Amino acid sequence: MARKHEAPISQIAKDFGISEATLHNWLKKADVEEGARPGVTEKEAAELRDARKRIRVLEQENEILRRAAAFFPRGLRPK
């Protein structure tokens, strides 16, 4: 309705019981998802969150291995 300009944004927002800002945000997000506007899609945002989480885990694992290496004799340490 809002995209087709069938009614003013203020009226559409009122009919749905939301603020105009919320409706504008929804329209912007929909444009991003459809590729009509630049931005990060929900799928890309989820992939980025997952990648950052995996990086944190790998960094923690790497730190554990670095600390554990201090307890091994010099000849047994990986090069």
Residue frames as a rotation matrix with the C-alpha (Angstrom) as fourth column:
MET 1
0.569 0.822 0.000 0.00
0.822 -0.569 0.000 0.00
0.000 0.000 -1.000 0.00
ALA 2
0.525 -0.420 -0.740 2.75
0.147 -0.812 0.565 2.42
-0.838 -0.406 -0.365 0.98
ARG 3
-0.556 -0.812 0.178 4.84
0.284 0.017 0.959 1.72
-0.781 0.584 0.221 -2.12
LYS 4
-0.418 0.486 0.767 1.88
0.897 0.088 0.433 2.09
0.143 0.869 -0.473 -4.43
HIS 5
-1.000 0.003 -0.008 1.01
-0.001 -0.965 -0.263 5.38
-0.008 -0.263 0.965 -2.72
GLU 6
-0.388 0.918 -0.084 -2.53
0.557 0.306 0.772 4.17
0.734 0.253 -0.630 -2.17
ALA 7
0.816 0.563 -0.131 -2.71
0.443 -0.464 0.767 6.20
0.371 -0.684 -0.628 1.01
PRO 8
0.443 -0.676 0.589 -0.48
-0.599 -0.712 -0.367 8.62
0.667 -0.190 -0.720 2.91
ILE 9
-0.374 -0.705 -0.602 2.28
0.092 0.618 -0.781 7.03
0.923 -0.348 -0.166 4.99
SER 10
-0.832 0.065 0.551 0.82
-0.532 -0.373 -0.760 8.60
0.156 -0.925 0.345 8.11
GLN 11
0.178 0.981 0.081 -2.55
-0.983 0.173 0.057 6.96
0.042 -0.090 0.995 7.49
ILE 12
0.381 -0.108 -0.918 -1.03
-0.256 0.942 -0.217 3.54
0.889 0.317 0.331 6.73
ALA 13
-0.698 -0.703 -0.136 1.07
-0.010 0.199 -0.980 3.71
0.716 -0.683 -0.146 9.89
LYS 14
-0.580 0.569 0.584 -1.98
-0.813 -0.359 -0.458 4.71
-0.050 -0.740 0.671 11.93
ASP 15
0.419 0.793 -0.442 -4.03
-0.824 0.536 0.181 1.85
0.381 0.289 0.879 10.43
PHE 16
0.250 -0.419 -0.873 -1.36
0.107 0.908 -0.405 -0.66
0.962 0.008 0.272 11.43
GLY 17
0.983 0.177 -0.045 -0.88
0.072 -0.148 0.986 0.92
0.167 -0.973 -0.158 14.86
ILE 18
0.229 -0.966 -0.120 2.79
0.955 0.199 0.219 1.73
-0.188 -0.165 0.968 14.27
SER 19
0.270 -0.212 -0.939 4.79
0.078 -0.968 0.240 4.91
-0.960 -0.138 -0.245 14.02
GLU 20
0.957 0.038 -0.288 5.64
-0.267 -0.273 -0.924 6.49
-0.114 0.961 -0.251 10.70
ALA 21
0.111 -0.994 -0.021 9.34
-0.988 -0.112 0.108 5.98
-0.110 0.009 -0.994 11.48
THR 22
-0.231 -0.137 0.963 8.77
-0.283 0.957 0.068 2.25
-0.931 -0.257 -0.259 11.89
LEU 23
0.718 0.565 0.407 6.99
0.249 0.337 -0.908 2.07
-0.650 0.753 0.101 8.55
HIS 24
0.762 -0.520 -0.386 9.78
-0.644 -0.544 -0.538 4.02
0.069 0.659 -0.749 6.88
ASN 25
-0.199 -0.875 0.442 12.35
-0.868 0.367 0.334 1.66
-0.454 -0.317 -0.833 8.40
TRP 26
0.099 0.324 0.941 10.44
0.081 0.940 -0.332 -1.37
-0.992 0.109 0.067 7.13
LEU 27
0.957 0.290 -0.021 10.28
0.022 -0.146 -0.989 0.11
-0.290 0.946 -0.146 3.65
LYS 28
0.390 -0.896 -0.213 14.03
-0.921 -0.376 -0.104 0.83
0.013 0.237 -0.971 3.70
LYS 29
-0.304 -0.488 0.818 14.80
-0.553 0.790 0.265 -2.73
-0.775 -0.372 -0.510 4.85
ALA 30
0.490 0.566 0.662 12.57
0.246 0.639 -0.729 -4.14
-0.836 0.520 0.174 2.14
ASP 31
0.916 -0.197 -0.350 14.38
-0.401 -0.480 -0.780 -2.05
-0.014 0.855 -0.519 -0.47
VAL 32
-0.062 -0.984 0.166 17.75
-0.971 0.098 0.218 -3.36
-0.231 -0.147 -0.962 0.75
GLU 33
-0.167 0.058 0.984 16.51
-0.180 0.980 -0.088 -6.96
-0.969 -0.192 -0.154 0.70
GLU 34
0.723 0.544 0.426 15.23
0.330 0.271 -0.904 -6.50
-0.607 0.794 0.016 -2.85
GLY 35
-0.159 -0.906 0.393 18.46
0.899 0.032 0.438 -4.88
-0.409 0.423 0.809 -4.01
ALA 36
0.511 0.445 0.735 16.82
0.729 -0.678 -0.096 -1.55
0.456 0.585 -0.671 -4.79
ARG 37
0.822 -0.268 0.503 18.92
-0.450 -0.847 0.284 0.23
0.350 -0.460 -0.816 -2.17
PRO 38
-0.086 -0.916 -0.391 22.52
-0.154 0.400 -0.903 -0.38
0.984 -0.018 -0.175 -1.06
GLY 39
0.149 0.076 0.986 22.98
-0.978 -0.134 0.158 -1.98
0.145 -0.988 0.054 2.32
VAL 40
-0.875 -0.483 0.010 23.46
-0.468 0.843 -0.266 -5.24
0.120 -0.238 -0.964 4.18
THR 41
0.011 0.904 -0.428 20.70
-0.527 0.369 0.766 -7.81
0.850 0.216 0.480 3.76
GLU 42
0.595 0.285 0.752 19.49
-0.800 0.296 0.522 -9.96
-0.074 -0.912 0.404 6.65
LYS 43
0.966 -0.254 -0.054 21.28
0.237 0.948 -0.213 -12.96
0.106 0.193 0.975 5.14
GLU 44
0.226 -0.931 0.288 24.55
0.222 -0.239 -0.945 -11.04
0.949 0.277 0.152 4.83
ALA 45
0.109 -0.130 0.986 24.20
-0.824 -0.566 0.017 -9.72
0.556 -0.814 -0.169 8.38
ALA 46
0.875 0.246 0.418 23.66
-0.444 0.752 0.487 -13.27
-0.194 -0.612 0.767 9.69
GLU 47
0.753 -0.655 -0.065 26.70
0.485 0.619 -0.618 -14.53
0.445 0.434 0.783 7.76
LEU 48
0.041 -0.742 0.669 28.78
-0.186 -0.664 -0.724 -11.67
0.982 -0.095 -0.166 9.15
ARG 49
0.424 0.179 0.888 27.66
-0.893 -0.083 0.443 -12.41
0.153 -0.980 0.124 12.72
ASP 50
0.990 -0.029 0.135 28.52
0.007 0.987 0.159 -16.09
-0.138 -0.156 0.978 12.25
ALA 51
0.485 -0.865 0.128 31.92
0.426 0.106 -0.899 -15.25
0.764 0.491 0.419 10.77
ARG 52
0.032 -0.460 0.887 32.75
-0.604 -0.716 -0.350 -12.87
0.796 -0.525 -0.301 13.62
LYS 53
0.704 0.275 0.655 31.70
-0.699 0.431 0.570 -15.48
-0.126 -0.859 0.496 16.17
ARG 54
0.925 -0.379 -0.005 33.87
0.363 0.890 -0.277 -18.11
0.110 0.255 0.961 14.46
ILE 55
0.228 -0.868 0.441 36.82
0.070 -0.438 -0.896 -15.69
0.971 0.236 -0.039 14.40
ARG 56
0.261 -0.081 0.962 36.45
-0.889 -0.408 0.207 -15.08
0.376 -0.909 -0.179 18.16
VAL 57
0.918 0.117 0.379 36.42
-0.274 0.879 0.392 -18.83
-0.287 -0.463 0.839 18.81
LEU 58
0.724 -0.687 0.063 39.48
0.511 0.472 -0.718 -19.38
0.464 0.552 0.693 16.62
GLU 59
0.126 -0.675 0.727 41.33
-0.352 -0.715 -0.604 -16.53
0.927 -0.180 -0.328 18.33
GLN 60
0.502 0.111 0.858 40.54
-0.865 0.092 0.494 -18.05
-0.024 -0.990 0.142 21.74
GLU 61
0.974 -0.148 0.169 41.69
0.151 0.989 -0.006 -21.49
-0.166 0.031 0.986 20.59
ASN 62
0.479 -0.839 0.257 44.88
0.307 -0.113 -0.945 -19.97
0.822 0.532 0.204 19.20
GLU 63
0.164 -0.383 0.909 45.58
-0.759 -0.637 -0.132 -18.20
0.630 -0.669 -0.395 22.50
ILE 64
0.793 0.160 0.587 45.08
-0.529 0.658 0.536 -21.45
-0.301 -0.736 0.606 24.42
LEU 65
0.865 -0.492 0.098 47.53
0.477 0.745 -0.466 -23.22
0.157 0.450 0.879 22.14
ARG 66
0.281 -0.780 0.558 50.08
-0.102 -0.603 -0.791 -20.40
0.954 0.166 -0.249 22.51
ARG 67
0.295 -0.124 0.947 49.86
-0.930 -0.264 0.255 -20.61
0.218 -0.956 -0.193 26.29
ALA 68
0.917 0.078 0.391 50.05
-0.194 0.944 0.267 -24.40
-0.348 -0.320 0.881 26.26
ALA 69
0.734 -0.679 -0.002 53.16
0.246 0.269 -0.931 -24.29
0.633 0.683 0.365 24.05
ALA 70
0.263 -0.647 0.716 55.06
-0.751 -0.603 -0.269 -22.61
0.606 -0.467 -0.644 26.90
PHE 71
0.489 -0.002 0.872 54.90
-0.748 0.513 0.421 -25.88
-0.448 -0.858 0.249 28.85
PHE 72
0.970 -0.141 0.200 56.48
0.221 0.858 -0.465 -28.01
-0.106 0.495 0.863 26.11
PRO 73
0.106 -0.990 -0.098 60.24
0.376 -0.052 0.925 -28.46
-0.921 -0.135 0.366 25.70
ARG 74
-0.037 -0.180 -0.983 61.68
-0.608 -0.776 0.165 -26.41
-0.793 0.604 -0.081 22.84
GLY 75
-0.896 -0.428 -0.118 62.18
-0.354 0.529 0.771 -29.46
-0.268 0.733 -0.626 20.59
LEU 76
-0.628 0.715 0.309 58.49
0.694 0.693 -0.195 -30.49
-0.354 0.092 -0.931 20.73
ARG 77
-0.086 0.614 -0.785 57.07
-0.030 -0.789 -0.614 -27.11
-0.996 -0.029 0.086 19.77
PRO 78
0.493 0.313 0.812 55.57
0.785 0.242 -0.570 -26.83
-0.375 0.919 -0.126 16.32
LYS 79
-0.605 -0.780 -0.160 57.52
0.585 -0.572 0.574 -24.67
-0.540 0.254 0.803 13.90
